[in-house]
Amino acid sequence: MPIADLESIEYALKKRGFRRDDVLFHECTSCNVKAVATYIIAGRSGGRDISLCLECGVARSWRSNAGFGERVEDANFDLKEFLR
C-alpha cells in the first residue's frame, strides 16, 4: 500500500523545517523493501529523525538531545498526529 499523499506529507515536513537526510532509500524493517525515506531536523536544543516507508507507510521517529549524543525512539509516534 504505497502512500497516496506523499507530496502533502513532504510539504508539511518541509514547512516544519525538516529536510531529506539523503536521496538513497533504506530497507524497511516491516516490509523488507528498500523504500524508507529519512527526514531530519537539528537545532541547538536537539533534533529529530523521521523515517517513512513509502511502500507500507510505517513511520518511526527518534529524538536527540542538545549534544546529539543520545538518540531515543518515540515508541508511540504517529506521523499524521505529528503533522497536525
Secondary structure, DSSP 8 states (H G I E B T S, - for coil): ---TTHHHHHHHHHHTT-EES-SS-EE-TTT--EEEEEEEEEETTEEEEEEEETTT--EEEEEE-TTS--EEE-TT--HHHHT-
